[in-house]
Each structure stands twice: as C-alpha cells, then as structure tokens.
C-alpha cells in the first residue's frame, strides 16, 4: 500500500482509539512529536512504537529539537541544549571550537532522540538574521554571516547523521529578513536580488541535505502573489534551480496564520496548494483529529521523485548510530561551552 504525502503532528502521550484507527487508514509517511506528547523516555519510546504500528510501516518520527527556545524535550527529563547562536559566538572566538561544539551538541541530541525511537530532527536552522527582522529567528540562527551559518549548520547536520538521525534544513529560501512571524501573519520580503543572495547562500552551501522545510513568506522579487510554500516559481526557479536543492521538500506547518491569510479555503486547499507548487510532503501539526482528516483529503500518495526523496531521508533516519561515548561527549561539550562564556 502507498504512503500519503504528509507528516502529522502528535500531541498526546498515548494514542486514543480514534486517532489510531485514522492513522491506520491514512498511512501518513511520517509523524511529528510535540511537547505534550513527550513525558518520559519510556513513554516516548512506547508512543513511537504505537505510531509505527498504527501506520503499518516503519514511519519516520520527527521532532523540533534545535536547542534553546525550540526544544520539545524538556528538563528535567532531558538535558538542555543551547540555542544555535551560542555556537556562533564560540565560532567567532575560535572557529575550530565552534564547529566542534555544533557537531558534538547535535551528536548528543541525536543520541537522546535515537534512544527514544525518534529518528529525525527539524534542524539545523539556516536562516540569516538581519537588522529589523522579526525575532522569531533571533538566537535560533547560528550567525548573521552567511558563510559562518553554512559552516556551523554543516557541522550540526553531520552530528545528527553520526547519531543515525536525519536532519532538515530550514526555512528555505530564508526567514531571517521577514519582519513578521509567519505563525501569526503573512510576512512579505521586499528585498532585491543582492540582499536575497545573502539569504540563500547557506542553503546553496547545504543543497545536498536530505530534507528542507519551506518558508511561508512572500518574496516580491520572485513571486509577489504567493508565499514560497505555495509558489511554483519559487520552488522551481529558486529552491530547485538557483539553490540546487534536490532533496525532500517539506512545507512548514499548514496551520500557521501565514497560509490562512494567503489562501482561500481550509487545510485541504492548503495541502493541495503546497503539493501542487512542488512540495513533496506537507506538515500539519495541530494533532486535532478532525483537522488531520481534512488535511489528508488534499494529500496524494507518495510516488515518483517524491518517493525517491523520501526513501533517501529514511536511509539517514534508519541507519544505526556510530559508536559514541555519551558521558565523554557531554564532558567535552560542557568544556567547550563553558570556555565560550568565560
């Protein structure tokens, strides 16, 4: 049986009967865990098993575990990781130490994720913040220098891969210049080509990544009528063409206000628009059964290049982790990060 071109949010620590039955019928390609679904290590492991059993395949399970503000796994059950900007600060003082810390920090994230059955992380962030941009990116960005962002993000992605976890670069083709939060509004970027070249540079450097997430942002220079997620012009000419990205392209969350303002209709229409524009998979993150049911009406079976790209992500997500001494890893990581603040 085919898999559906969607990744659905889970916000309950244990599946109820109705949600389990829906997942069995829908067969989504992957799932996304949110804070409400993550209570303990044992519980998350059992939940991941339930999700895969319900979907009838070894589904990829994603999470947003960047560190800093964006972390679904919380203390005291899980460790606390710094935001990406801390790696950038260390990089500015000692480039080798900054790269080691970014790689090791994400290797430690992967170690925790793999142990609980989560095999994919919506990280790293490649956005380049600019003066006047909305603070939704802020310290989630490694640096305001595109070259530094690319180097640190590469190290972070390699750390995830060493731990047997797939990554996803975001938010393509760049969220750092937006003056509004796409969770709450539809941002519009009026910058010209020279400035936009600055924004896409890190994505060009990591165009070989296995997965990427789109930005719900209108870029006037490329398509003044539609946000990137729903724009064939941006996806074909900029993301696939100029950036050269040929991995799995995933939409940002269809529930975000940006798409509500950009498009007529509900979740079905948003899914159809994103997939029609060239996204391979759409994300719907509310965890509300009726909203998931509406979303899948706008989805289609994974096939063709989209299926090939999804299988490539699975290859990263399902590979075993390399041998790793987590105790020694944490000791070295803390040494590096303490040096950054001393």
SULSULWO-V163218 format. One line per field, one symbol per residue. ss: DSSP state (a for helix, b for strand, c for the rest). phi: phi as a letter, one per 40 degrees, with the letter a starting at -180 (. if undefined). burial: + if it has 16 or more other C-alpha atoms within 10 Angstrom, else -. A space follows every 10 residues. Layout:
ss=???
phi=???
burial=???
This chain:
ss=cccbbbbbbb ccccccaaaa aaaaaacbbb bbbcaaaccc aaaaaaaaaa aaaaaccccb bbbcbbbccb bccccccccc cccaaaaaaa aaacaaaaaa aaaaaaaaaa aaaaaccccb bcccbccccc cccccccaaa cccccaaaaa aaaaaaaaaa aacccbbcbb bbcccccccc ccccccbbbc ccaaaaaaaa aaaaaccccc bbbbccbbbc ccbccccaaa caaaaaaaaa aacccccbbb bbbcccaaaa aaccccaaaa aaaaaaaccc bbbbccccaa aaaaaacccc bccaaaaaaa aaaaaaaccc cccccaaaaa aaaaaaaaaa ac
phi=.cbccabbcb bbcacccccd ccccccfcca bbcbdccbba ccccdccccc cccccgaccc bcacbchgcb accbcccbcb bccddccccc dccacccccc ccccdccccc cccccbgcba bcaccbcbcb dgcccdcfcc ccacbdccdc cccccccccc cccgbcbaca bcchbcccca cccbaccbbb ccdccccccc dccccbcccc aabcbcbcbd cbacbbcddb bdcccccccc cccgcbcccb ccdcccddcc ccbcgbcccc ccccccchcc abbbbcgcdc cccccccccb ccafcccdcc cccdcccbcc ccdacccccc cccccccccc bc
burial=--++++++++ +++++---++ -+++-+++++ +++++-++++ +--++-+++- ++-++++-++ +++++++--- ++++------ ++++++++++ +---+-++++ ++++++++++ ++++-+++++ ++++++++++ --++++++++ ++++++-+++ ++++++++++ ++++++++++ ++++++++++ +++-++++++ -----++-++ +++++++-++ +++++++++- -+---+++++ ++++++-+++ --++++++++ ++++++++++ -+---+++++ ++++++++++ +++++++-+- +++-++-+++ ++---++-++ -+++-+++-- +--------- -++--++--+ --
